[in-house]
Amino acid sequence: MNKLEFLGRGSGYHIKEGNTAAYIRKNETFLLIDCGETVFKRILEKELLKGIKEIHVLITHMHSDHIGSLGGFIGFCYWKYKIVTNVYFNEKEKISMFLELLGLKEGESFIVDNADNKRIDSLGLKFSASITKHVKTWNTYSYKLEFDKENDIFYSGDTYETNFDLIPYLESGNLVYHDACINDNEENVHTSLRVLSENIPIKYRNQVYCIHIDGENFIEEAQKQGFNVVDLI
């Protein structure tokens, strides 16, 4: 079964769990989803770049807990391994400007492309980004990863409203990685466990993995309701 591994699973201010970031590492290819403040350090600690020759990074949005160590990661990959990082984000000018302000040069250490119907042959998958609802100041994107074999994956990014019908997707045997939190106030910019439970029947919850978690008792509460919580490596 196609699954994601995680370097962090916490919300922006739940530091204990690290910034939420997922990856796939297969043969000589490394695919990373988001690269917040804590992520580059964990990649080095886990020696995930050993033997890697091809790097892809999908960005959900530009909050610091999702791109805070992206510049350091790209710079290191180029300096240490001479790898040019492929960055995907549907607002190319913004992410390019951000990285160039950090001293990186597009076309040298990184290449930016949009995230519409892109394919990574070495991983046997294609992916697309769709705009979702999170905050007014930044556009935020979710991702669908479609694999050549077995199940597909939906990755919500930070969102308070899922941007497509999850039920048929889950009925087909696919997996969902979804923003979830204990916080349930009216101005919440994330998806509360209550809302997630209202939208996903019990019989499908074992296919749903909670990410971007908050609160010390989140894991216990999520598991009580039948959801999974992603493990960290």
Phi and psi restraints in degrees (value plus and minus 20) as a CYANA .aco file:
   2 ASN   PHI     -96.2   -56.2
   2 ASN   PSI     103.1   143.1
   3 LYS   PHI    -158.2  -118.2
   3 LYS   PSI     143.8   183.8
   4 LEU   PHI    -122.5   -82.5
   4 LEU   PSI     129.2   169.2
   5 GLU   PHI    -122.2   -82.2
   5 GLU   PSI     139.6   179.6
   6 PHE   PHI    -151.8  -111.8
   6 PHE   PSI     120.2   160.2
   7 LEU   PHI    -118.6   -78.6
   7 LEU   PSI     -36.7     3.3
   8 GLY   PHI    -183.2  -143.2
   8 GLY   PSI     138.9   178.9
   9 ARG   PHI    -161.8  -121.8
   9 ARG   PSI      -8.5    31.5
  10 GLY   PHI    -114.1   -74.1
  10 GLY   PSI     142.3   182.3
  11 SER   PHI     -93.8   -53.8
  11 SER   PSI     153.5   193.5
  12 GLY   PHI     -76.3   -36.3
  12 GLY   PSI     -52.5   -12.5
  13 TYR   PHI    -132.6   -92.6
  13 TYR   PSI     -12.0    28.0
  14 HIS   PHI    -119.4   -79.4
  14 HIS   PSI      52.0    92.0
  15 ILE   PHI     -81.6   -41.6
  15 ILE   PSI     -51.2   -11.2
  16 LYS   PHI     -73.1   -33.1
  16 LYS   PSI     -55.7   -15.7
  17 GLU   PHI    -111.7   -71.7
  17 GLU   PSI     -23.7    16.3
  18 GLY   PHI      55.2    95.2
  18 GLY   PSI     139.5   179.5
  19 ASN   PHI     -88.9   -48.9
  19 ASN   PSI     117.8   157.8
  20 THR   PHI     -84.0   -44.0
  20 THR   PSI     103.1   143.1
  21 ALA   PHI    -175.5  -135.5
  21 ALA   PSI     112.2   152.2
  22 ALA   PHI    -132.8   -92.8
  22 ALA   PSI     139.7   179.7
  23 TYR   PHI    -173.8  -133.8
  23 TYR   PSI     140.9   180.9
  24 ILE   PHI    -147.4  -107.4
  24 ILE   PSI     108.7   148.7
  25 ARG   PHI    -143.4  -103.4
  25 ARG   PSI      94.9   134.9
  26 LYS   PHI    -162.0  -122.0
  26 LYS   PSI     103.9   143.9
  27 ASN   PHI      34.1    74.1
  27 ASN   PSI    -134.1   -94.1
  28 GLU   PHI    -126.6   -86.6
  28 GLU   PSI      -4.7    35.3
  29 THR   PHI    -137.9   -97.9
  29 THR   PSI     118.1   158.1
  30 PHE   PHI    -146.0  -106.0
  30 PHE   PSI     100.1   140.1
  31 LEU   PHI    -132.1   -92.1
  31 LEU   PSI     104.7   144.7
  32 LEU   PHI    -140.1  -100.1
  32 LEU   PSI     117.5   157.5
  33 ILE   PHI    -130.8   -90.8
  33 ILE   PSI      87.6   127.6
  34 ASP   PHI      52.4    92.4
  34 ASP   PSI     133.6   173.6
  35 CYS   PHI    -168.2  -128.2
  35 CYS   PSI      50.1    90.1
  36 GLY   PHI     -91.2   -51.2
  36 GLY   PSI    -193.9  -153.9
  37 GLU   PHI     -76.1   -36.1
  37 GLU   PSI     -56.8   -16.8
  38 THR   PHI    -110.6   -70.6
  38 THR   PSI     -25.3    14.7
  39 VAL   PHI     -99.1   -59.1
  39 VAL   PSI     -67.2   -27.2
  40 PHE   PHI     -76.8   -36.8
  40 PHE   PSI     -63.8   -23.8
  41 LYS   PHI     -78.4   -38.4
  41 LYS   PSI     -63.1   -23.1
  42 ARG   PHI     -89.5   -49.5
  42 ARG   PSI     -54.7   -14.7
  43 ILE   PHI     -80.1   -40.1
  43 ILE   PSI     -63.8   -23.8
  44 LEU   PHI     -87.6   -47.6
  44 LEU   PSI     -63.4   -23.4
  45 GLU   PHI     -80.2   -40.2
  45 GLU   PSI     -57.5   -17.5
  46 LYS   PHI    -108.5   -68.5
  46 LYS   PSI     -20.3    19.7
  47 GLU   PHI      33.0    73.0
  47 GLU   PSI      23.9    63.9
  48 LEU   PHI     -97.7   -57.7
  48 LEU   PSI     -30.3     9.7
  49 LEU   PHI    -114.5   -74.5
  49 LEU   PSI     -22.5    17.5
  50 LYS   PHI     -82.3   -42.3
  50 LYS   PSI     104.4   144.4
  51 GLY   PHI      59.5    99.5
  51 GLY   PSI     -18.1    21.9
  52 ILE   PHI    -104.5   -64.5
  52 ILE   PSI     117.3   157.3
  53 LYS   PHI    -144.6  -104.6
  53 LYS   PSI     -30.2     9.8
  54 GLU   PHI    -158.3  -118.3
  54 GLU   PSI     105.2   145.2
  55 ILE   PHI    -147.5  -107.5
  55 ILE   PSI     113.1   153.1
  56 HIS   PHI    -149.3  -109.3
  56 HIS   PSI     117.2   157.2
  57 VAL   PHI    -149.0  -109.0
  57 VAL   PSI     101.5   141.5
  58 LEU   PHI    -116.9   -76.9
  58 LEU   PSI     111.3   151.3
  59 ILE   PHI    -129.7   -89.7
  59 ILE   PSI     109.3   149.3
  60 THR   PHI    -105.8   -65.8
  60 THR   PSI     -59.1   -19.1
  61 HIS   PHI    -190.2  -150.2
  61 HIS   PSI     158.5   198.5
  62 MET   PHI    -125.7   -85.7
  62 MET   PSI       5.0    45.0
  63 HIS   PHI     -90.1   -50.1
  63 HIS   PSI     131.0   171.0
  64 SER   PHI     -84.7   -44.7
  64 SER   PSI     -46.6    -6.6
  65 ASP   PHI     -96.6   -56.6
  65 ASP   PSI     -16.6    23.4
  66 HIS   PHI    -141.8  -101.8
  66 HIS   PSI     -38.0     2.0
  67 ILE   PHI    -154.3  -114.3
  67 ILE   PSI     -10.3    29.7
  68 GLY   PHI     -81.3   -41.3
  68 GLY   PSI     -48.7    -8.7
  69 SER   PHI    -136.3   -96.3
  69 SER   PSI      -3.1    36.9
  70 LEU   PHI     -82.7   -42.7
  70 LEU   PSI     -62.5   -22.5
  71 GLY   PHI     -81.8   -41.8
  71 GLY   PSI     -65.0   -25.0
  72 GLY   PHI     -82.9   -42.9
  72 GLY   PSI     -60.1   -20.1
  73 PHE   PHI     -83.0   -43.0
  73 PHE   PSI     -68.6   -28.6
  74 ILE   PHI     -83.2   -43.2
  74 ILE   PSI     -65.4   -25.4
  75 GLY   PHI     -81.4   -41.4
  75 GLY   PSI     -61.2   -21.2
  76 PHE   PHI     -85.5   -45.5
  76 PHE   PSI     -64.5   -24.5
  77 CYS   PHI     -79.2   -39.2
  77 CYS   PSI     -58.4   -18.4
  78 TYR   PHI     -95.5   -55.5
  78 TYR   PSI     -64.7   -24.7
  79 TRP   PHI     -86.9   -46.9
  79 TRP   PSI     -64.3   -24.3
  80 LYS   PHI    -102.6   -62.6
  80 LYS   PSI     -61.9   -21.9
  81 TYR   PHI    -139.5   -99.5
  81 TYR   PSI     -23.1    16.9
  82 LYS   PHI      37.8    77.8
  82 LYS   PSI      15.4    55.4
  83 ILE   PHI    -116.8   -76.8
  83 ILE   PSI     108.5   148.5
  84 VAL   PHI    -108.4   -68.4
  84 VAL   PSI      99.9   139.9
  85 THR   PHI    -102.3   -62.3
  85 THR   PSI     111.7   151.7
  86 ASN   PHI    -110.6   -70.6
  86 ASN   PSI      94.5   134.5
  87 VAL   PHI    -127.2   -87.2
  87 VAL   PSI     113.8   153.8
  88 TYR   PHI    -140.0  -100.0
  88 TYR   PSI     104.6   144.6
  89 PHE   PHI    -181.9  -141.9
  89 PHE   PSI     117.1   157.1
  90 ASN   PHI    -100.2   -60.2
  90 ASN   PSI      -9.0    31.0
  91 GLU   PHI    -150.3  -110.3
  91 GLU   PSI      54.3    94.3
  92 LYS   PHI     -77.4   -37.4
  92 LYS   PSI     -62.0   -22.0
  93 GLU   PHI     -83.8   -43.8
  93 GLU   PSI     -59.5   -19.5
  94 LYS   PHI     -85.9   -45.9
  94 LYS   PSI     -68.2   -28.2
  95 ILE   PHI     -90.2   -50.2
  95 ILE   PSI     -53.5   -13.5
  96 SER   PHI     -84.7   -44.7
  96 SER   PSI     -64.8   -24.8
  97 MET   PHI     -82.9   -42.9
  97 MET   PSI     -62.7   -22.7
  98 PHE   PHI     -76.9   -36.9
  98 PHE   PSI     -68.8   -28.8
  99 LEU   PHI     -89.4   -49.4
  99 LEU   PSI     -56.0   -16.0
 100 GLU   PHI     -89.5   -49.5
 100 GLU   PSI     -51.8   -11.8
 101 LEU   PHI     -85.9   -45.9
 101 LEU   PSI     -40.7    -0.7
 102 LEU   PHI    -109.2   -69.2
 102 LEU   PSI     -18.0    22.0
 103 GLY   PHI      76.3   116.3
 103 GLY   PSI     -12.4    27.6
 104 LEU   PHI    -112.9   -72.9
 104 LEU   PSI     135.6   175.6
 105 LYS   PHI    -140.2  -100.2
 105 LYS   PSI     101.6   141.6
 106 GLU   PHI     -85.8   -45.8
 106 GLU   PSI     118.0   158.0
 107 GLY   PHI      70.1   110.1
 107 GLY   PSI     -31.9     8.1
 108 GLU   PHI    -128.9   -88.9
 108 GLU   PSI     -87.1   -47.1
 109 SER   PHI    -116.9   -76.9
 109 SER   PSI     -37.3     2.7
 110 PHE   PHI    -170.5  -130.5
 110 PHE   PSI     137.3   177.3
 111 ILE   PHI    -149.3  -109.3
 111 ILE   PSI     114.1   154.1
 112 VAL   PHI    -129.3   -89.3
 112 VAL   PSI     115.4   155.4
 113 ASP   PHI    -159.2  -119.2
 113 ASP   PSI     141.2   181.2
 114 ASN   PHI     -94.6   -54.6
 114 ASN   PSI     150.4   190.4
 115 ALA   PHI    -131.1   -91.1
 115 ALA   PSI      15.3    55.3
 116 ASP   PHI    -120.1   -80.1
 116 ASP   PSI      93.9   133.9
 117 ASN   PHI      31.1    71.1
 117 ASN   PSI      31.8    71.8
 118 LYS   PHI    -116.5   -76.5
 118 LYS   PSI     133.3   173.3
 119 ARG   PHI    -148.6  -108.6
 119 ARG   PSI     120.5   160.5
 120 ILE   PHI    -137.2   -97.2
 120 ILE   PSI      80.2   120.2
 121 ASP   PHI     -80.4   -40.4
 121 ASP   PSI     -59.1   -19.1
 122 SER   PHI     -86.3   -46.3
 122 SER   PSI     -38.8     1.2
 123 LEU   PHI    -126.1   -86.1
 123 LEU   PSI     -25.0    15.0
 124 GLY   PHI      42.6    82.6
 124 GLY   PSI      24.9    64.9
 125 LEU   PHI    -167.3  -127.3
 125 LEU   PSI     137.1   177.1
 126 LYS   PHI    -146.1  -106.1
 126 LYS   PSI     136.3   176.3
 127 PHE   PHI    -163.0  -123.0
 127 PHE   PSI     136.9   176.9
 128 SER   PHI    -164.8  -124.8
 128 SER   PSI     128.7   168.7
 129 ALA   PHI    -125.5   -85.5
 129 ALA   PSI     126.3   166.3
 130 SER   PHI    -153.2  -113.2
 130 SER   PSI     116.6   156.6
 131 ILE   PHI     -86.0   -46.0
 131 ILE   PSI     121.9   161.9
 132 THR   PHI    -154.1  -114.1
 132 THR   PSI    -198.8  -158.8
 133 LYS   PHI    -127.9   -87.9
 133 LYS   PSI     102.1   142.1
 134 HIS   PHI    -159.7  -119.7
 134 HIS   PSI     -93.8   -53.8
 135 VAL   PHI    -151.4  -111.4
 135 VAL   PSI     143.6   183.6
 136 LYS   PHI     -97.8   -57.8
 136 LYS   PSI     -44.6    -4.6
 137 THR   PHI    -102.1   -62.1
 137 THR   PSI     -41.7    -1.7
 138 TRP   PHI    -154.6  -114.6
 138 TRP   PSI     121.9   161.9
 139 ASN   PHI     -95.0   -55.0
 139 ASN   PSI     122.6   162.6
 140 THR   PHI    -148.8  -108.8
 140 THR   PSI     126.0   166.0
 141 TYR   PHI    -148.9  -108.9
 141 TYR   PSI     122.9   162.9
 142 SER   PHI    -120.2   -80.2
 142 SER   PSI     147.6   187.6
 143 TYR   PHI    -152.2  -112.2
 143 TYR   PSI     120.4   160.4
 144 LYS   PHI    -129.4   -89.4
 144 LYS   PSI     107.0   147.0
 145 LEU   PHI    -128.7   -88.7
 145 LEU   PSI      96.2   136.2
 146 GLU   PHI    -128.4   -88.4
 146 GLU   PSI      97.5   137.5
 147 PHE   PHI    -116.4   -76.4
 147 PHE   PSI     131.8   171.8
 148 ASP   PHI     -84.9   -44.9
 148 ASP   PSI     -51.1   -11.1
 149 LYS   PHI    -149.3  -109.3
 149 LYS   PSI     127.5   167.5
 150 GLU   PHI      45.0    85.0
 150 GLU   PSI    -171.2  -131.2
 151 ASN   PHI     -98.3   -58.3
 151 ASN   PSI     141.6   181.6
 152 ASP   PHI    -121.6   -81.6
 152 ASP   PSI     153.9   193.9
 153 ILE   PHI    -155.6  -115.6
 153 ILE   PSI     115.8   155.8
 154 PHE   PHI    -129.7   -89.7
 154 PHE   PSI     109.7   149.7
 155 TYR   PHI    -139.2   -99.2
 155 TYR   PSI      93.3   133.3
 156 SER   PHI     -93.8   -53.8
 156 SER   PSI     -45.3    -5.3
 157 GLY   PHI      44.4    84.4
 157 GLY   PSI    -186.8  -146.8
 158 ASP   PHI    -100.4   -60.4
 158 ASP   PSI     103.7   143.7
 159 THR   PHI    -179.0  -139.0
 159 THR   PSI     128.2   168.2
 160 TYR   PHI    -127.8   -87.8
 160 TYR   PSI     -22.0    18.0
 161 GLU   PHI    -168.8  -128.8
 161 GLU   PSI      93.4   133.4
 162 THR   PHI     -82.4   -42.4
 162 THR   PSI     116.2   156.2
 163 ASN   PHI    -113.5   -73.5
 163 ASN   PSI      -8.0    32.0
 164 PHE   PHI    -177.7  -137.7
 164 PHE   PSI     151.2   191.2
 165 ASP   PHI     -98.6   -58.6
 165 ASP   PSI      91.2   131.2
 166 LEU   PHI     -93.2   -53.2
 166 LEU   PSI     -48.3    -8.3
 167 ILE   PHI     -83.5   -43.5
 167 ILE   PSI     -72.0   -32.0
 168 PRO   PHI     -79.0   -39.0
 168 PRO   PSI     -54.4   -14.4
 169 TYR   PHI     -83.8   -43.8
 169 TYR   PSI     -63.5   -23.5
 170 LEU   PHI     -92.3   -52.3
 170 LEU   PSI     -55.5   -15.5
 171 GLU   PHI     -79.4   -39.4
 171 GLU   PSI     -49.6    -9.6
 172 SER   PHI    -102.1   -62.1
 172 SER   PSI     -17.7    22.3
 173 GLY   PHI      69.7   109.7
 173 GLY   PSI      -6.9    33.1
 174 ASN   PHI    -104.3   -64.3
 174 ASN   PSI     147.6   187.6
 175 LEU   PHI    -129.0   -89.0
 175 LEU   PSI     130.5   170.5
 176 VAL   PHI    -146.2  -106.2
 176 VAL   PSI     108.9   148.9
 177 TYR   PHI    -129.0   -89.0
 177 TYR   PSI      94.9   134.9
 178 HIS   PHI    -148.8  -108.8
 178 HIS   PSI     115.9   155.9
 179 ASP   PHI     -72.2   -32.2
 179 ASP   PSI     112.0   152.0
 180 ALA   PHI    -173.7  -133.7
 180 ALA   PSI     126.5   166.5
 181 CYS   PHI    -172.4  -132.4
 181 CYS   PSI     143.2   183.2
 182 ILE   PHI     -96.0   -56.0
 182 ILE   PSI     -60.2   -20.2
 183 ASN   PHI     -72.9   -32.9
 183 ASN   PSI     112.0   152.0
 184 ASP   PHI    -158.2  -118.2
 184 ASP   PSI      14.6    54.6
 185 ASN   PHI    -102.5   -62.5
 185 ASN   PSI     148.6   188.6
 186 GLU   PHI     -85.1   -45.1
 186 GLU   PSI     -49.1    -9.1
 187 GLU   PHI    -118.6   -78.6
 187 GLU   PSI      -0.7    39.3
 188 ASN   PHI     -82.5   -42.5
 188 ASN   PSI     111.3   151.3
 189 VAL   PHI    -119.2   -79.2
 189 VAL   PSI     -10.3    29.7
 190 HIS   PHI    -144.8  -104.8
 190 HIS   PSI     154.2   194.2
 191 THR   PHI    -113.8   -73.8
 191 THR   PSI      99.3   139.3
 192 SER   PHI     -96.3   -56.3
 192 SER   PSI     138.4   178.4
 193 LEU   PHI     -79.1   -39.1
 193 LEU   PSI     -54.4   -14.4
 194 ARG   PHI     -81.0   -41.0
 194 ARG   PSI     -68.2   -28.2
 195 VAL   PHI     -85.2   -45.2
 195 VAL   PSI     -61.6   -21.6
 196 LEU   PHI     -81.9   -41.9
 196 LEU   PSI     -60.4   -20.4
 197 SER   PHI     -86.9   -46.9
 197 SER   PSI     -56.4   -16.4
 198 GLU   PHI     -87.9   -47.9
 198 GLU   PSI     -47.6    -7.6
 199 ASN   PHI    -115.9   -75.9
 199 ASN   PSI     -37.7     2.3
 200 ILE   PHI    -144.0  -104.0
 200 ILE   PSI      95.2   135.2
 201 PRO   PHI     -80.3   -40.3
 201 PRO   PSI     134.5   174.5
 202 ILE   PHI     -75.2   -35.2
 202 ILE   PSI     -58.6   -18.6
 203 LYS   PHI     -86.2   -46.2
 203 LYS   PSI     -36.0     4.0
 204 TYR   PHI    -125.6   -85.6
 204 TYR   PSI     -24.4    15.6
 205 ARG   PHI     -88.8   -48.8
 205 ARG   PSI     -41.4    -1.4
 206 ASN   PHI     -92.9   -52.9
 206 ASN   PSI     -27.4    12.6
 207 GLN   PHI    -118.4   -78.4
 207 GLN   PSI     -16.7    23.3
 208 VAL   PHI    -133.0   -93.0
 208 VAL   PSI     106.5   146.5
 209 TYR   PHI    -132.1   -92.1
 209 TYR   PSI     103.6   143.6
 210 CYS   PHI     -99.7   -59.7
 210 CYS   PSI     116.3   156.3
 211 ILE   PHI    -151.6  -111.6
 211 ILE   PSI     148.6   188.6
 212 HIS   PHI      40.4    80.4
 212 HIS   PSI      23.9    63.9
 213 ILE   PHI     -97.8   -57.8
 213 ILE   PSI     135.9   175.9
 214 ASP   PHI    -152.8  -112.8
 214 ASP   PSI     134.9   174.9
 215 GLY   PHI      64.1   104.1
 215 GLY   PSI     123.3   163.3
 216 GLU   PHI     -87.0   -47.0
 216 GLU   PSI     -48.8    -8.8
 217 ASN   PHI    -121.3   -81.3
 217 ASN   PSI      -6.4    33.6
 218 PHE   PHI     -81.1   -41.1
 218 PHE   PSI     -68.7   -28.7
 219 ILE   PHI     -78.3   -38.3
 219 ILE   PSI     -66.3   -26.3
 220 GLU   PHI     -80.2   -40.2
 220 GLU   PSI     -65.1   -25.1
 221 GLU   PHI     -86.0   -46.0
 221 GLU   PSI     -61.8   -21.8
 222 ALA   PHI     -84.0   -44.0
 222 ALA   PSI     -63.9   -23.9
 223 GLN   PHI     -87.6   -47.6
 223 GLN   PSI     -53.3   -13.3
 224 LYS   PHI     -79.6   -39.6
 224 LYS   PSI     -54.3   -14.3
 225 GLN   PHI    -109.1   -69.1
 225 GLN   PSI     -17.0    23.0
 226 GLY   PHI      74.5   114.5
 226 GLY   PSI     -15.7    24.3
 227 PHE   PHI    -108.5   -68.5
 227 PHE   PSI     137.4   177.4
 228 ASN   PHI    -110.9   -70.9
 228 ASN   PSI     136.6   176.6
 229 VAL   PHI    -142.6  -102.6
 229 VAL   PSI     111.4   151.4
 230 VAL   PHI     -81.8   -41.8
 230 VAL   PSI     123.2   163.2
 231 ASP   PHI    -107.8   -67.8
 231 ASP   PSI     135.5   175.5
 232 LEU   PHI    -122.9   -82.9
 232 LEU   PSI     127.0   167.0
